[in-house]
Amino acid sequence: MAEPGETLSGDLAATLEATRRAERELFGGLEPAVRERPIREGDWTPQDHQAHLTAWKARQADRFDAAREGREIPATTEGEETDAINAQLKVLRAGWAWEDLVREADETAQRLADGIRATDPQIIRDSNRLIGGTFGNGVLHALQHFRWLAEAGTGIDEERIRAFADEAERLVRAESIPAGDRGVGLYDIACHFALTGGLGQARGLLREVFRLRPDLVDYAPTDSDLTALHGELGELASA
């Protein structure tokens, strides 16, 4: 059996490769007219969602480049700053053909996966951003956008989304992933299941999450993603 950390780079890269496979099948499975049409009036098109997912993977690849080169890892963004970046990224890719978006998505996902594999696992473990950022800009980010597209009635393949959620759970649970990061990743997947009717899977994951990350016991009751389970969280935490 591999020692903790020996497969960390490979396991993280595998999450990106699984994400890109799911994107390729789910976005590619939409009718072109659906991909090009805003999912709601004034909203993004599915193509915009793909471009957005790609752009944030590119930002994560930049962080791994910085880590390998001994530079300061660019800070994460939130709130209004994130909204401004998203708007700018959308403008930059406005009018792109689908084939060009696919090419960029493939190249960016490969760049990030290769960058992860080229990074010393100790550097990854010592950082408090690289693992969570990889999940946040990879499997977890994609799950969120796939869910939004399903809720908007685009006709996206919901069985494929469920299969990807199961695959994401398996990949995030890899033994090489430090317990704290694994706990956060599984928490977000539990939220996805809770929002899509998979309450049994969400319960099982939350029991595990609360053992890995006791700090989330106090946070979970404030999380609207878990509204359907708010009355059970105390029991799940004590299981």
C-alpha positions as CSV (number, residue, x, y, z in Angstrom):
1,M,0.0,0.0,0.0
2,A,1.3,3.5,-0.8
3,E,2.3,5.7,2.0
4,P,0.2,8.8,2.6
5,G,1.1,11.4,0.1
6,E,2.9,9.2,-2.4
7,T,-0.1,9.2,-4.7
8,L,-1.5,12.6,-3.7
9,S,-0.5,14.4,-7.0
10,G,-1.9,11.5,-9.1
11,D,-5.1,11.3,-7.1
12,L,-5.7,15.1,-7.4
13,A,-5.0,15.0,-11.1
14,A,-7.5,12.2,-11.5
15,T,-10.2,14.4,-10.1
16,L,-9.6,16.9,-12.9
17,E,-9.6,14.2,-15.6
18,A,-12.9,12.8,-14.4
19,T,-14.3,16.3,-14.3
20,R,-13.3,17.0,-17.9
21,R,-14.8,13.7,-19.1
22,A,-18.1,14.6,-17.5
23,E,-18.0,18.1,-18.9
24,R,-17.3,16.8,-22.4
25,E,-20.2,14.3,-22.2
26,L,-22.7,16.6,-20.5
27,F,-22.2,19.8,-22.5
28,G,-21.5,17.8,-25.7
29,G,-24.8,16.0,-25.2
30,L,-26.8,19.1,-25.4
31,E,-28.4,20.2,-28.6
32,P,-26.4,23.1,-30.2
33,A,-29.4,25.4,-30.0
34,V,-29.7,24.7,-26.3
35,R,-26.0,25.3,-25.7
36,E,-26.2,28.7,-27.3
37,R,-29.4,29.9,-25.6
38,P,-29.5,31.6,-22.2
39,I,-30.9,29.1,-19.7
40,R,-33.2,31.9,-18.4
41,E,-33.8,35.4,-19.7
42,G,-30.7,37.5,-19.2
43,D,-28.8,34.5,-17.9
44,W,-25.8,32.6,-19.1
45,T,-25.9,30.0,-21.9
46,P,-24.6,26.5,-21.2
47,Q,-21.6,27.5,-23.4
48,D,-20.9,30.3,-20.9
49,H,-21.0,27.8,-18.1
50,Q,-18.4,25.6,-19.8
51,A,-16.2,28.6,-20.5
52,H,-16.5,29.7,-16.9
53,L,-15.5,26.3,-15.6
54,T,-12.5,26.3,-17.9
55,A,-11.4,29.8,-16.8
56,W,-11.3,28.9,-13.1
57,K,-9.3,25.8,-13.9
58,A,-6.8,28.0,-15.6
59,R,-6.5,30.1,-12.5
60,Q,-5.9,27.0,-10.4
61,A,-3.2,25.9,-12.9
62,D,-1.5,29.3,-12.3
63,R,-1.5,28.6,-8.5
64,F,0.3,25.3,-9.1
65,D,2.8,27.0,-11.4
66,A,3.5,29.5,-8.6
67,A,3.9,26.8,-6.0
68,R,6.4,24.9,-8.1
69,E,8.4,28.0,-8.8
70,G,8.5,29.1,-5.2
71,R,6.4,32.1,-5.8
72,E,3.5,33.2,-3.5
73,I,0.4,31.4,-4.5
74,P,-2.2,33.9,-5.7
75,A,-4.9,34.5,-3.2
76,T,-8.4,33.1,-3.6
77,T,-11.2,35.5,-4.3
78,E,-14.7,35.9,-3.0
79,G,-17.8,38.0,-3.0
80,E,-17.8,41.1,-5.3
81,E,-14.3,40.4,-6.5
82,T,-15.4,37.0,-7.8
83,D,-18.4,38.5,-9.5
84,A,-16.2,41.0,-11.3
85,I,-13.8,38.3,-12.4
86,N,-16.7,36.2,-13.7
87,A,-18.1,39.1,-15.7
88,Q,-14.8,39.8,-17.2
89,L,-14.2,36.2,-18.1
90,K,-17.6,36.0,-19.8
91,V,-16.8,39.1,-22.0
92,L,-13.4,37.7,-23.0
93,R,-15.1,34.5,-24.5
94,A,-18.2,36.1,-25.9
95,G,-18.8,34.9,-29.4
96,W,-16.4,32.0,-29.3
97,A,-17.4,29.0,-31.4
98,W,-18.2,25.8,-29.4
99,E,-15.3,24.0,-31.0
100,D,-12.9,26.7,-29.7
101,L,-14.4,26.4,-26.2
102,V,-14.0,22.7,-26.3
103,R,-10.4,23.0,-27.4
104,E,-9.6,25.5,-24.6
105,A,-11.4,23.3,-22.0
106,D,-9.3,20.2,-23.1
107,E,-6.0,22.1,-23.1
108,T,-6.7,23.8,-19.8
109,A,-7.8,20.6,-18.0
110,Q,-4.7,18.9,-19.3
111,R,-2.4,21.8,-18.2
112,L,-3.8,21.7,-14.7
113,A,-3.6,17.9,-14.4
114,D,0.0,17.9,-15.7
115,G,0.8,20.8,-13.4
116,I,-0.5,18.9,-10.4
117,R,1.5,15.7,-11.3
118,A,4.6,17.9,-11.7
119,T,4.2,19.4,-8.2
120,D,6.0,17.8,-5.2
121,P,3.3,16.2,-3.0
122,Q,5.0,17.8,0.0
123,I,4.4,21.2,-1.5
124,I,0.8,20.4,-2.0
125,R,0.3,19.1,1.5
126,D,2.1,22.1,3.0
127,S,-0.2,24.5,1.2
128,N,-3.5,25.4,2.7
129,R,-5.0,26.3,-0.8
130,L,-3.9,23.8,-3.4
131,I,-6.0,20.8,-2.5
132,G,-9.2,22.7,-1.6
133,G,-8.7,25.0,-4.6
134,T,-8.4,22.0,-6.9
135,F,-11.6,20.5,-5.6
136,G,-13.3,23.9,-5.7
137,N,-12.3,24.6,-9.3
138,G,-12.7,21.0,-10.4
139,V,-15.2,18.4,-9.3
140,L,-17.1,20.5,-6.9
141,H,-17.4,23.5,-9.2
142,A,-18.6,21.3,-12.1
143,L,-21.2,19.6,-9.9
144,Q,-22.7,23.0,-8.9
145,H,-23.0,24.1,-12.5
146,F,-24.4,20.7,-13.7
147,R,-27.0,21.0,-11.0
148,W,-28.0,24.5,-12.1
149,L,-28.3,23.4,-15.7
150,A,-30.5,20.5,-14.7
151,E,-32.7,22.8,-12.5
152,A,-33.1,25.1,-15.5
153,G,-34.6,22.3,-17.6
154,T,-31.9,22.3,-20.3
155,G,-32.3,18.5,-20.8
156,I,-28.8,17.8,-19.5
157,D,-28.3,14.1,-18.8
158,E,-29.1,13.8,-15.1
159,E,-28.1,10.1,-14.9
160,R,-24.6,11.2,-16.0
161,I,-24.6,13.9,-13.3
162,R,-25.5,11.3,-10.7
163,A,-22.7,9.0,-12.0
164,F,-20.2,11.9,-11.8
165,A,-21.3,12.7,-8.3
166,D,-20.6,9.1,-7.3
167,E,-17.3,9.2,-9.0
168,A,-16.4,12.5,-7.4
169,E,-17.2,11.0,-4.0
170,R,-14.9,8.0,-4.6
171,L,-12.0,10.3,-5.9
172,V,-12.3,12.8,-3.0
173,R,-12.2,9.9,-0.5
174,A,-8.7,8.7,-1.7
175,E,-6.5,7.9,1.2
176,S,-3.8,10.2,0.0
177,I,-6.0,13.2,0.5
178,P,-5.4,14.8,4.0
179,A,-8.4,14.2,6.3
180,G,-9.3,17.8,6.6
181,D,-9.4,18.4,2.9
182,R,-11.2,15.1,2.4
183,G,-13.8,16.2,4.9
184,V,-14.5,19.5,3.2
185,G,-14.8,17.8,-0.2
186,L,-17.2,15.2,1.0
187,Y,-19.2,17.9,2.8
188,D,-19.8,19.7,-0.5
189,I,-20.7,16.4,-2.2
190,A,-23.2,15.7,0.6
191,C,-24.7,19.1,-0.1
192,H,-25.1,18.2,-3.7
193,F,-26.9,15.0,-2.8
194,A,-29.1,16.8,-0.3
195,L,-30.1,19.3,-3.0
196,T,-30.9,16.6,-5.6
197,G,-32.9,14.2,-3.5
198,G,-30.1,11.8,-2.5
199,L,-30.8,12.3,1.2
200,G,-29.6,8.8,2.1
201,Q,-26.2,9.4,0.5
202,A,-26.0,12.8,2.1
203,R,-26.7,11.4,5.6
204,G,-23.9,8.8,5.2
205,L,-21.4,11.3,4.0
206,L,-22.2,13.8,6.7
207,R,-21.6,11.2,9.4
208,E,-18.2,10.7,8.0
209,V,-17.6,14.4,7.4
210,F,-18.4,15.3,11.1
211,R,-15.8,12.8,12.2
212,L,-13.2,14.3,9.8
213,R,-14.1,17.9,10.4
214,P,-15.8,18.5,13.7
215,D,-15.8,22.2,13.0
216,L,-18.5,21.7,10.4
217,V,-20.9,20.4,13.0
218,D,-21.6,24.0,14.0
219,Y,-21.6,25.3,10.5
220,A,-23.9,22.8,8.9
221,P,-27.2,24.0,10.6
222,T,-26.6,27.5,8.9
223,D,-26.1,26.0,5.5
224,S,-29.2,26.3,3.3
225,D,-28.0,23.5,1.1
226,L,-28.7,21.1,3.9
227,T,-32.2,22.5,4.8
228,A,-33.8,19.1,4.2
229,L,-31.6,17.6,6.9
230,H,-31.4,20.4,9.4
231,G,-33.5,18.4,11.9
232,E,-31.2,15.4,11.7
233,L,-27.8,17.1,11.9
234,G,-27.4,16.6,15.6
235,E,-28.0,12.9,15.4
236,L,-25.7,12.6,12.4
237,A,-22.9,14.4,14.2
238,S,-23.3,12.1,17.2
239,A,-23.4,8.8,15.3
